[in-house]
Structure formats: C-alpha cells, structure tokens
Amino acid sequence: MKLYIGNKNYSSWSMRPWVLMKQAGIDFEEVKVRFDSFAASSTFKREVLRVNPTGRVPALVDGDLVVWDTLAIAEYLAEQFPEKRLWPADRKARARARSVCSEMHSGFGALRSHFPMNIEASLPEIGAEVLKSQAGVRADLERIVAMWSELLETHRGPMLFGEFSIADAFFAPVVMRLRTYAAPVPPVVAGYIARAVETPGIAAWIADALAEKDFLQFEEPYRTKP
C-alpha cells in the first residue's frame, strides 16, 4: 500500500492515517507531496490528482483501489487488518469511538481555523490571545477537555479507549495544536497529551516534521520566519 501525504509539519489530515498505520505496524510506502500551493495549477494539485480525484491528501492506494478521506481510510484499514484491533473490541465503546471520530472529522472549525497545526512552532502568546478573543475556540477547547476527560476516566487510560485506537490517531493533530499554542488544560488532559506524544507512531511523525525544515509562508498566519 501507498499513503499519499502532505508536509508533516502542517498536514493534520495526513497525520491521522500515517500515525495509525505506523502505530499498528501496518506496512506501507509513504509518498509525500510537498505543499507548494493549493491552486489548480500547483505541482501539489497535479501530483495528487493523478491518484485522487479530489486533489487532496491523504489518499491510500492499495493495488488498483484508491481510498480517500480519513474516516474511509480508517474503516478500510480496520476491515483489512481485523487482528490489529484498530477500533475498541467492546461494541458500545466502538460505537462511541466512531462517534467522537465523526465529531472530530466534521467539527471543531474554530479551533482548526485559529490553531492551525504547526508542530515546529511554539506560539503560547498567540494561543493566549486567540483564546481571549475567540469564543468559538474557547468552546471547542472546552468540548475537547470534557470529551477526553470522560473517556480517560471511563476507559482508565492510558489512551482514550484504553489502548491506542483510531480515536487517538484522529485526535493526534489536536494534541499537536494544544502543545503548539500552550492551551490551558487540566492535569488529566495534560497527562494524556504527554503520553500521546510518546507513542511510537506520533513520536515518529513529530520527528519527521521537525526534520523537514520547510517553512511555508502560506501555512503561517502568525509568523514571517521560523
């Protein structure tokens, strides 16, 4: 299988399936297509359109099959590798995990917009200012804290559903955002963040992101240089 992704420092959508496969020990070939712009004429668009009709990453290629969208990729991998137990084994927990992944997939627009993923950066002052001025970001953060706290208490950690699952891969970019912008969180959530970044899949992604050294101005709303 081949997984098409964008820049690891910035591409939150790419991070999810890559981390999931790496953490689960699923073999794949990484194909990174550098962000140059998202215009129709960009090299990025031309390269990705060769495999994915949406022109977006991530895209998973398995033989003559192309699977795009992070939820679809996660479900495909869960079906292809049932022994990896990518979803929780318990039926109710599995339904809850799908629910929170879907919520992440379609929600948290304010947090995504004002806290773009930028693993290399440390922007605590920006984080404080955004939380002060943007009620939507405060609401998204409150929901994240409430959700994670409940799941960690219910399933007794260390991950959201006990063991690492698709849910942890889906929220990995949020973990990165909360670190970059130094969002204030209670100890139970801070502990989860600390454990998450030490998991092999997430740690490997972070290491690669830091090694990129590819500053893209159009992905940087808050900085003019690294």
C-alpha positions as CSV (number, residue, x, y, z in Angstrom):
1,M,0.0,0.0,0.0
2,K,1.0,3.6,-0.6
3,L,-0.1,6.5,1.5
4,Y,0.0,10.0,-0.1
5,I,0.5,12.7,2.4
6,G,1.5,16.4,2.6
7,N,4.1,18.2,4.7
8,K,4.2,16.6,8.1
9,N,4.7,19.9,10.0
10,Y,1.4,21.3,8.7
11,S,-0.8,18.5,7.3
12,S,-3.2,17.5,10.1
13,W,-5.3,15.3,7.8
14,S,-2.3,13.4,6.6
15,M,-1.2,12.8,10.1
16,R,-4.1,10.6,11.1
17,P,-3.8,7.6,8.8
18,W,0.0,7.7,8.8
19,V,0.2,7.6,12.7
20,L,-2.5,4.9,12.7
21,M,-0.6,2.6,10.3
22,K,2.8,3.3,11.9
23,Q,1.5,2.6,15.4
24,A,-0.3,-0.6,14.3
25,G,2.7,-1.9,12.4
26,I,0.9,-1.9,9.1
27,D,3.4,-1.8,6.2
28,F,3.1,1.0,3.7
29,E,5.1,3.2,1.4
30,E,5.0,6.9,2.2
31,V,4.6,9.2,-0.7
32,K,5.0,12.8,0.4
33,V,3.8,15.5,-1.9
34,R,5.1,18.9,-0.8
35,F,2.7,21.7,-0.4
36,D,3.6,24.5,-2.8
37,S,0.1,25.9,-3.0
38,F,-3.4,24.5,-3.4
39,A,-4.2,26.3,-6.7
40,A,-5.4,24.1,-9.5
41,S,-2.1,24.8,-11.4
42,S,0.1,23.9,-8.5
43,T,2.5,21.0,-8.6
44,F,0.8,19.6,-5.4
45,K,-2.6,19.5,-7.1
46,R,-1.2,18.0,-10.3
47,E,0.6,15.2,-8.5
48,V,-2.3,14.3,-6.1
49,L,-4.9,14.4,-8.9
50,R,-3.0,11.6,-10.6
51,V,-4.2,9.3,-7.8
52,N,-7.1,11.1,-6.0
53,P,-9.9,12.8,-7.9
54,T,-10.5,15.2,-5.1
55,G,-6.9,16.5,-5.3
56,R,-6.4,16.2,-1.6
57,V,-4.3,14.2,0.9
58,P,-4.3,11.8,2.4
59,A,-5.0,9.1,-0.1
60,L,-4.4,5.4,0.4
61,V,-3.6,3.3,-2.7
62,D,-3.9,-0.4,-2.4
63,G,-3.4,-2.1,-5.8
64,D,-6.0,-0.6,-8.1
65,L,-8.1,0.8,-5.3
66,V,-7.8,4.4,-4.0
67,V,-9.3,5.3,-0.7
68,W,-9.5,8.9,0.3
69,D,-10.9,10.8,3.3
70,T,-9.5,9.9,6.7
71,L,-12.6,8.1,8.0
72,A,-12.9,6.0,4.9
73,I,-9.2,5.1,5.2
74,A,-9.5,4.2,8.9
75,E,-12.5,2.0,8.2
76,Y,-10.8,0.3,5.3
77,L,-7.7,-0.5,7.4
78,A,-9.9,-1.8,10.2
79,E,-11.6,-4.2,7.8
80,Q,-8.3,-5.3,6.1
81,F,-6.5,-5.8,9.4
82,P,-9.0,-7.0,12.0
83,E,-6.2,-8.6,14.0
84,K,-4.8,-5.1,14.7
85,R,-8.0,-4.1,16.6
86,L,-7.9,-0.6,15.4
87,W,-11.4,0.1,16.9
88,P,-12.2,-0.9,20.5
89,A,-13.3,-4.5,20.9
90,D,-16.4,-3.7,23.0
91,R,-19.4,-2.9,20.9
92,K,-20.5,0.2,22.9
93,A,-17.0,1.5,23.1
94,R,-16.6,1.0,19.4
95,A,-19.8,3.0,18.7
96,R,-18.6,5.8,21.0
97,A,-15.2,5.8,19.3
98,R,-16.8,6.1,15.9
99,S,-19.0,9.0,17.3
100,V,-16.1,11.0,18.6
101,C,-14.1,10.4,15.4
102,S,-17.0,11.7,13.4
103,E,-17.3,14.7,15.6
104,M,-13.7,15.5,15.1
105,H,-14.0,14.9,11.3
106,S,-16.8,17.4,10.9
107,G,-16.5,19.8,13.8
108,F,-14.1,22.0,15.8
109,G,-14.0,24.5,13.0
110,A,-12.9,27.4,15.2
111,L,-10.0,25.5,16.7
112,R,-8.9,24.3,13.3
113,S,-9.0,27.8,11.8
114,H,-7.4,29.7,14.6
115,F,-5.0,27.0,15.8
116,P,-3.6,25.6,12.5
117,M,-1.3,22.6,13.0
118,N,2.3,23.7,13.2
119,I,4.4,21.2,15.0
120,E,7.7,23.0,14.7
121,A,6.4,26.3,16.2
122,S,5.9,27.3,19.8
123,L,3.2,30.0,20.0
124,P,2.0,30.4,23.5
125,E,1.3,34.1,23.2
126,I,-0.8,33.6,20.1
127,G,-2.7,30.8,21.9
128,A,-3.5,33.1,24.9
129,E,-4.6,35.9,22.6
130,V,-6.8,33.6,20.5
131,L,-8.5,32.1,23.5
132,K,-9.1,35.6,24.9
133,S,-10.7,36.9,21.7
134,Q,-12.3,33.9,20.1
135,A,-15.4,32.4,21.9
136,G,-15.6,29.6,19.3
137,V,-12.1,28.4,20.1
138,R,-12.9,28.5,23.8
139,A,-16.0,26.4,23.2
140,D,-14.1,23.9,21.1
141,L,-11.4,23.6,23.8
142,E,-14.0,23.1,26.5
143,R,-15.6,20.3,24.4
144,I,-12.2,18.6,23.9
145,V,-11.4,18.8,27.6
146,A,-14.8,17.4,28.6
147,M,-14.6,14.6,26.0
148,W,-11.1,13.5,26.7
149,S,-11.6,13.7,30.5
150,E,-14.7,11.5,30.3
151,L,-13.2,8.9,28.0
152,L,-10.0,8.7,30.1
153,E,-12.0,8.2,33.2
154,T,-14.4,5.7,31.7
155,H,-11.7,3.5,30.0
156,R,-9.0,4.1,32.6
157,G,-6.4,5.2,30.0
158,P,-3.7,5.4,29.1
159,M,-5.3,6.3,25.7
160,L,-8.8,7.5,25.1
161,F,-10.3,4.0,24.9
162,G,-7.7,2.2,27.0
163,E,-5.3,1.0,24.2
164,F,-4.3,3.1,21.2
165,S,-7.1,3.2,18.7
166,I,-8.3,5.1,15.6
167,A,-9.7,7.7,18.0
168,D,-6.2,8.6,19.3
169,A,-4.9,8.8,15.7
170,F,-7.8,11.1,14.8
171,F,-7.2,13.4,17.8
172,A,-3.4,13.4,17.3
173,P,-3.4,16.7,15.4
174,V,-5.4,18.3,18.2
175,V,-2.7,17.1,20.6
176,M,-0.2,18.9,18.4
177,R,-2.3,22.1,18.3
178,L,-2.7,22.2,22.1
179,R,1.0,21.9,22.5
180,T,1.9,24.5,19.9
181,Y,-0.4,27.1,21.4
182,A,0.0,26.1,25.0
183,A,-3.7,25.8,25.6
184,P,-4.5,25.5,29.3
185,V,-5.8,22.1,30.1
186,P,-6.4,20.2,33.4
187,P,-3.9,17.6,34.6
188,V,-5.8,14.6,33.3
189,V,-5.7,16.0,29.7
190,A,-2.1,17.2,30.1
191,G,-1.2,13.7,31.1
192,Y,-2.9,12.3,28.0
193,I,-1.1,14.7,25.8
194,A,2.3,13.7,27.4
195,R,1.6,10.0,26.8
196,A,0.3,10.5,23.3
197,V,3.4,12.2,22.0
198,E,5.5,9.4,23.3
199,T,3.6,6.7,21.5
200,P,5.8,5.3,18.6
201,G,3.5,6.4,15.8
202,I,3.0,10.0,17.0
203,A,6.7,10.4,18.1
204,A,7.9,9.2,14.6
205,W,5.6,11.8,12.9
206,I,6.9,14.6,15.2
207,A,10.5,13.7,14.5
208,D,9.9,13.8,10.7
209,A,8.0,17.1,11.0
210,L,10.9,18.7,12.9
211,A,13.4,17.4,10.3
212,E,11.5,18.9,7.3
213,K,12.8,22.4,7.8
214,D,10.3,23.6,5.1
215,F,8.9,26.9,6.1
216,L,5.8,27.6,4.0
217,Q,4.5,31.2,4.4
218,F,1.0,30.5,3.2
219,E,0.7,28.0,6.1
220,E,1.9,30.5,8.6
221,P,-0.8,33.0,9.7
222,Y,1.3,34.1,12.7
223,R,4.9,34.1,11.6
224,T,7.1,35.5,8.8
225,K,10.0,33.3,9.6
226,P,10.7,30.1,11.5
